[in-house]
Every structure is written in C-alpha cells, then in structure tokens.
Amino acid sequence: MNFSQIVAEQRRYFNSGATRPVEHRVQNLRKLLAALETWESRLLAALDADLGKGAFEGWITEVGMVRSELREAIRHVKRWSAPKRVQTPITQFPGRSYVLREPYGVALIMAPWNYPVQLNLIPLVSALAAGCTVVLKPSAYAPATAGVLSELLSETFPPALVKVVTGGRAENTALLEEKFDFVFFTGSTEVGKTVMAAAACHLTPVALELGGKSPVILTQKADAALAAKRIAWGKFLNAGQTCVAPDHVWVPEELKDAFVAELRKNITLFYGEHPLESEDLPSIINEKHFRRLLGLLGESKPAIGGTWDEETRKLSPTVLVDVDESHPAMGEEIFGPILPVLTYQSLGKLLSHLRDDCPRPLACYVFSRDETEARRIMAALPFGGGCINDTVVHLTNSALPFGGNGESGMGRCHGQWGFETFTHKKAVLQKGRLEVPLRYPPHGGKGLEIVKKLM
C-alpha cells in the first residue's frame, strides 16, 4: 500500500474545500450513524471474537458511546463551527476581532485494541465534525474488529475522505514517516513517546491519549460497601483492560478488612462462584499480555481470585493485599483484572507522595461521604480526569474533556473538546477604512503618556 499516495489524495481532496461546509460534515456524520446501526451486530460479534465481550458490555462501552458522540456532533457542529467574536481593544478602533475554526487537514488516527470500536470511531467523529480527512489505523491485536471497521468505512466514505489501513508495527512505522497535519494516538506512554518524536520531524501537532497507574483513594469517611461495588465494576470491566480502570486502591488501615470483604461479595455477585465460567468476564487480548499479567502476580497469595484458564486466556478478578509499592504489580500499569489494595496512615502524607513522587495518571478516584474533603483531594492532585464516589464513568459525559496530564497524555477528546482538538483556531482582526494616524512615524510630539493610558 502506497501511504504517500493515500496522504496526497486526501490532501488534494481537503484542499478542494469539499470538507469545509457544515452541511457536508453533518451529512458525513449522519452516514456514519446509519452505518453504525446497520453494522451493529457485526461489530458486536467482532468484539466477542477479539476480546470475549458480551453483547451488553460491547454495546454500552463501545457502540452506544459512539452513537452518543455522533448525535452530539450532529446537533451542535454548526454552533461549534461558527466564528467567535472577541473583544477588540480601543487602540484598534474601528475594528472587529473574531476566531475562525479551521480543520487541520489530513489527520492520522492510531487506535489501540482494548476498546477497538469506540477508540477508533470517537476520534473519527471529532475529525469529521471538524472537516478533516482521516487515515485510520486500528490495532492489529484486534483483527476481527479492524476488519469490520475497514469494510464499514470503505462502504460509507470515499478513500479520499476516510481510509483504513490495517497491519502491525511495520505499517505504524511507515505511516509515521508521512507528513500529516495532525496525529491522534491512543495507547501506551512508551509508544506515545515514539509517535511524538516521529511527528516532531514534521512539526505535526499531536494529541496523545495514554495511560498510567490510576489510583483510588478511600478516606476514613468513605462508604466501604459503595466503594467496593463501584471499584469492582470499574476495575474488572473489560477484564481490567481499560485505560482509566482503577489501577490500585489506597485505604486507611482500619477499613482494609471491611473493604476487601465487600470486594469479595461484589465480585461473586458480578461473576458468580466460578468467574472463569462467566460470560460477563472478557478474555485477555493475547498470549503475550496474558503471560505478562501472570508475572505481575509475583509470589504473593491473592486474597481473592488468582486463578486462570490458559485455553480461554481468562484471569479471574484478583485482589492482592499486604503488598506495597515494591510489588511487581505496582511497577507498571496493570491493564488487567488484578487489583492491589494498599494501606496508609496519613491522608496528607499519601497526597504528598502521589503528587510529588508519582507520574501524573490518566484518572484518579476518591471515595468519601464528605464532599468538601473529596473536592480538596481532587484539587490537590494532578491527573487527567476522574470521579468522586465512582469510577470510569466520567468518560461517558461528552461535555467533559477526556485526556491526560504529563506522562498520561496531552490533548482532549469527546464532544466539543474533540472537535476543538482537530481544529486550528485562526485569529482575524478586521479593520475599517477610517485612519488613526497616531501609529505612523514620525512620532515626535504625539504624547506617549496618552498612548500608555489607552493600552
């Protein structure tokens, strides 16, 4: 496949102006919405083939989220695209100032395997709403979904507007050598560094949606039963293969036993006495990641779970207690159904440690009955986004910006935030014919003090 030719064809199409009219963009979004409904059953079957996702989880975490994004964009893209008037200083009288939203141009979207429908299509929605053309690169680790997406999008759009490129590392490397106008990457921090370095060769702007070890903090004022239920749901959703999944939990020493007991109860409620047989527990994506997760268990004896099935690549929801930050599971983002529970004595010291000694995570979750305390914790720590008294669900609200901070990424997606990501903000100051000679030389005797008061 000639990637240079693909990019050149898309650039010609973009430069023709065809993608600029709002009506054209709305039409494309409606086409994608119709295609999503037509291909829904095949997408859900592909998610089951790649990840062992049941139809319910596949719909609420993937297809349904894309549909919501499409409807949001269709309703609001005209307003998002309108020029925005801003104030003009008195020194530029008479004049008008405004900001134009201009699509960047040819965009490359590189998506991961863990949510292979929504993490491909939600950025695509934003790019189409902005008026970009798109080269879309799904992950090779989810081949069934990549194949369906390729068919769906090739039937829906011409390749000059949307082109799907399948393949693995070689294709990723070759694509990054091309000059795109914007790159949107979702994946690991390490690969994100490679993407950013490649984009820097062309001074191409990037959005990086990465990950990190997202902590959960229970305070002494937490409802342990509620926390355990919502943490268990967020952690073991998609078998823990979620970028904003709770990575580990910090609990006061005196709450640990009650919290772990509630976790055990909820894991049983969700997945039954034999979780490896549950249709609601997805598989680990491949053998490589399955073996990596088994290695993270280390020598510790899990308090809950710790069993696996090599044939189905399922790992039961697993809880580790009596561990500290030297444990193997604390050395990297877990990205699987293993939940370390750590204890602390002083909330203040814990917050200082998380702020000063740890990379900035993609998400943070706080459980407390005291709203003032919870808000204080959220304000004290740097992270991408999060929840008070829940987990994961902040990314379902398209009115909230979704993205990282520091090592967990840069740039935002969802709703208007995603539209803005794929849009250059062009400044324009329009002047009338009336001349104010004050600015022109010679400047002698013009009263600098008067000018200083005006500016």
RAPEFEN-V461489 format. One record per backbone hydrogen bond with DSSP energy under -1.0 kcal/mol. NH is the residue of the N-H (numbers start at 1). CO is the residue of the C=O. Records with the same first field share a line. If there is no record, write none. Layout:
NH->CO  CO
//
This chain:
3->1
6->2
7->3
8->4
9->5
10->6
11->7
12->8
13->9
14->10
15->11
16->12
17->14
20->17
25->21
26->22
27->23
28->24
29->25
30->26
31->27
32->28
33->29
34->30
35->31
36->32
37->33
38->34
39->35
43->39
44->40
45->41
46->42
47->43
48->44
49->45
50->46
51->47
52->48
53->47
58->54
59->55
60->56
61->57
63->58
64->59
66->62
67->63
68->64
69->65
70->66
71->67
72->68
73->69
74->70
75->71
76->72
77->73
80->76
81->77
84->99
86->97
92->89
93->90
96->430
98->428
99->84
100->426
102->424
104->422
107->133
108->182
109->135
110->184
111->137
119->115
121->117
122->118
124->120
125->121
126->122
127->123
128->124
129->125
130->126
131->127
132->127
133->105
134->161
135->107
136->163
137->109
146->142
147->143
148->144
149->145
150->146
151->147
152->148
153->149
154->150
155->151
156->152
157->153
161->158
162->158
163->134
165->136
172->168
173->169
174->170
175->171
176->172
178->175
181->106
182->106
183->205
184->108
185->207
186->110
187->209
192->188
193->189
194->190
195->191
196->192
197->193
198->194
199->195
200->196
202->199
204->199
207->183
208->410
209->185
210->408
214->212
216->248
217->365
218->250
219->367
222->219
227->223
228->224
229->225
230->226
231->227
232->228
233->229
234->230
235->231
236->232
237->233
239->236
240->237
241->238
242->240
245->242
247->214
248->214
249->340
250->216
251->342
253->344
255->252
259->255
260->256
261->257
262->258
263->259
264->260
265->261
266->262
267->263
268->264
269->265
270->266
271->267
272->268
277->274
278->275
283->51
284->313
290->286
291->287
292->288
293->289
294->290
295->291
296->292
298->295
303->319
304->319
309->314
313->309
314->309
316->307
318->337
319->304
320->339
327->324
330->327
331->328
338->336
339->318
341->320
342->249
344->251
350->346
351->347
352->348
353->349
354->350
355->351
356->352
357->353
364->385
365->215
366->387
367->217
369->221
374->370
375->371
376->372
377->373
378->374
379->375
380->376
381->377
384->361
385->362
387->364
389->366
393->391
395->392
396->393
397->394
400->397
402->413
408->405
409->406
410->208
413->402
417->414
418->414
419->415
420->416
421->417
422->418
423->420
424->102
426->100
428->98
430->96
432->94
440->437
446->443
451->447
452->448
453->449
454->450
455->451
//
